[in-house]
Amino acid sequence: MALATRTDRPPSLIRSVWRSTVGKKAVMAVTGLVMLAYLVAHMMGNLKVFFGAGEFNHYGHWIRTIGEPFLHREWFLWTARVALSISVVLHGVAAYQLSRRDLAARPAKYAHKPRRSSYATRTMRWGGVILALFIVWHVLDLTTLDVNPNAQEGHPYENLVASFDRWYVSAFYIAAMLALGLHIRHGFWSAAQTLGAGSPRRDRALKAVANALAALLTCGFIAVPVGVLTGVVS
């Protein structure tokens, strides 16, 4: 008599975490903090544009040589890009799946729209879509230079000015940064709650940090296109 063998294996820990609602929220929180750290560093680098072409171009060269001679040229930069891309994809997929799961859990018909899913959820959802489209454009504009007709390879300062000198590019950038600010304001708070940092005693401080980060990053990023449009950066 042949013995029955069980081929089904229990799901791995990673798969179990990913399948759970709590796990997806944790992934969103961690990847959100990774992207937040990148945004702070990116904003600080962008603000070097106000110190002139020499300073900004030197910064653009420096980030490509981090780790030399131990690392080859641009290895650190590409490692950071890959890590950031993975974070963006995981963040977006988890957000989409959580949104679908939330919709599936609702009754087929209800008299009133739940208050908690009105402003915050719509802001995060549409803000995420705007930011996703912006990331694609931003990469094509200032990294690959495909949509920047006046770009020159190896001249980051001149390329940035050439890009933001087009009013519609600056307008899109400013709109995306406003969406980013709202996204950070709600996302930082949600991440803190998901990771267990929230408490009645710390809630006020966490809200203040969320508001401060959102305002700082929004103003810092918007300052660059405004500087170009007003002639402060030229």
N, C-alpha and C positions, 0 to 999 in steps of 0.2 A: 504494500500500500504506500503510495507516494505521500510524503509529508507535505502539508501545505506550508508554503513559505510566505512570509509577509514582506512585500517589497516596498510598502509605503514607509517612508521615514518621517519622523517629526520635523517640522520646519526648523531651520536654523534660527539662532537668536536674532541675527540681523533681520531675517525675513519676518519673524514674529513681531519685532519692534516696529518694522515698517508697516506691517498690516494693521497695527492698532492705531486708534485715534490719538492716544496719548503719545505714541511713538512718532507719528507724523508731526504732531505739534512740537515735540522735542527737536525733531530734525529742522523744522522751520525756525525754531528759536536759535539753535546753534549756528545754522547757516546764515541766519539774519545777523548774528553778532560778528561772524566772519566778514560779511559784506560791510557791516558798519565800521569795523576796524580799517578795512580797505578805503572806505569813503573818507574817513578822517585823514589818512595818509595822503590820499589823492587830492583832497582839498588843500592841504598844506603845500603840496607840490605845485598845484595850480596857482596859488597866491604868489609864487615866486615870479610870475609874469610881471608883477608891478615893480620889480627891481631891474627890469630891462632885459634885452635880448641875450646879453652875455650870461647873466645869471640863470635865466630859464633854459637856455640851450645847454649850459653846463650841467644843470640838473637832469635834462633829458638824456645826456650822454652818461651821467653817473649811474642812473638806474639800470642801464644796460651793462654796466661793468661791476655790479655788486657781486662780491665773492671772488673776484679775480685776485691772484692767479689760481686759487684752488678750484674755482668753477670757471667753465668756459664762458665766453662773452654771451650774454642774454640768457644763460641757463636759469639764473635766479628769476629773471623777469618772466620767462616762459613757465617756470614752476608756479609762480604766483598767478599767472593767467589761467593755467589749468585748474588750480585749486579754486580760484574764483569762479570759473565757468561751472565746475562741478557744484559749487555752492548755489549758484544761480539756478541751475537746472533742478537740483533737489528741492530748493525752496519753492520754485514755481510748480513743480509736479505735486508736491505735498499740499500746497495751497489749493490747487485745482481739485485734487482728490478729496480733500476735506470739504470743499465747497459742494461737490457732487454728493458726498455722503450726507451732508447736512440737508440738502434738498430732498434726498431720498427718504430721510427720516421724518420729514414733515408730513402732516396729514394732507390728503389730496385736496381738500378745500378747507379754508378757514376764513373766518369773518374779518379778522384784522391782521395786519402784518406785524410780526414780532418786533417790538421796539429795539431790542438789542441788535437786530440784524439790519437796521435801517442805515444810519449815517456811517458808523464805523466800518461795517462790512462792505458797503458800497464804495467807500473811500479806498479801502485796502484793495478791493477787487479791481476797480477801474484804474486806480493808481498803479497797480502792478502791471496792467496791460500797457499803460502809457510808458512806464519805465522799461518794459521789455522792448517796445518799439524803439524807444530812445537809445537803448544800449546798442541795438543793431545799427542804427544810423550813426551813433557816436564812433563806433569801431570803424565803419566804412569811411567816416569823415576824417578822423584824426589818427587812426592807426594804419589802416591799409591805404588811405588817401584816395579811394576810388570815387568819392562824390565831392571831393574838394578840387575844383579845376585849377586853382592857383597854388596847389601844394607843391612843396619841394622836398624830396627825400633828405633827411638829416637836418632839417631846419624847423624844429618844433615851435619856436616862438613865432616865426613868420607864418607857419601853417595855422596856428591858433588864431592869429589876427586875421588871416585871409578867410577863415571859416566864420568867425563871429562878425566880420564886417558885412556879411549878408544878413539883413534884418530878420528874414524869415527863419534862418538858422538860430539866431539869438532868441527869437520869440519862442521857438520850439524848445530850446534849451531851458529858458526861464520857466516855461510851463511844466517841463519835466522835473525841474528842481523844486517847484512848488508841490508837485505831486510827491516827490521824494520826501519833502519835509513832513507832509501829512502821514506818509507811510511810516517814517521813522517814529513819529510821535506816538502813533498807536502800536506799531510793531515792537518798539523797545519795551513798552509797558506789558504787552502780551507775552513777550519773551521772558521778562522777569517773573511773571506769574507762572508760566509754564515750567521754568527751571527752579521754582520754589523760593525765589528771592523776595516775593511779596509777603507783607504782613501788615496788620493794622498800624504798627509803629513806623514802618518804612514806606508805606504807600505814598505819603505826601512827598517824601524825598525822591522816590522813584519817578513820580509824575513830574517833579521839577527837573530832574535829569533828562527825562524824555523830551520835555519842552525845550530845554536849553540846547540839547543836541540837535533837535530838529531846526531850531532857529539858527544856530551856529552854522550848520552845514548848508542850509538853504541860502543864507546871506553870503557865506563864503564862496559858494559855487556861482551864485548869480552875480557877484561882484565882477567876475572876469568878463562876461559878455557886456555888462554895463560899462565897464572900463573901456572896452574896445569901441562901443558905439558912441561914447562921449569923448573919445579921443585921448583919454588918460593913458591908454595902452595903444600904441600905434607903431 
